[in-house]
């Protein structure tokens, strides 16, 4: 059974879908830590209610990215994860930190990478007139949203779509893609 740590910054719906999937008796992994960089992240309540160990490393308490990442590394190392899943974790990680977890850290991103790394992915897909949008699970490397792709899912862009309606359609796919990719990796 692989030990999985999940990093969040907010709502945590992807974290929830991972934890729910890991409840299956035949799933070869278990959630050992939910870690947020924001004290108020909604996902922390789910972790607490589920009895999953959870922690906050508040980026506002650190003067530099290096100091924040060192604190993050300390908390993560103590939990001894085999795999780290970034799930709506909205901090850029330093290359030094990323290298320490090379090959063990994955992320879900709301676009069909290599299209639209970074923010505002749905609006950018709409502005480009794309016929489809989607999400990608990939390994984390120092360059943002550029690591090897593990899996993708796509949805159609429909007439009248806004960034909000498209986001909802993609998020539904995220919730099955991420657990499927984690299972594959395990
Ligand atoms: C998800 O759509 C995820 O793909 C995206 O943030 C959302 C988090 O929602 N991630 C990124 O944009 C990463 N740069 P959640 O907290 O409900 O999982």
Boltz pocket constraint, residues with backbone or C-beta under 6 A from the ligand:
constraints:
  - pocket:
      binder: B
      contacts: [[A, 8], [A, 9], [A, 10], [A, 11], [A, 12], [A, 13], [A, 14], [A, 15], [A, 87], [A, 88], [A, 89], [A, 90], [A, 108], [A, 109], [A, 110], [A, 118], [A, 135], [A, 171], [A, 174]]
      max_distance: 6.0
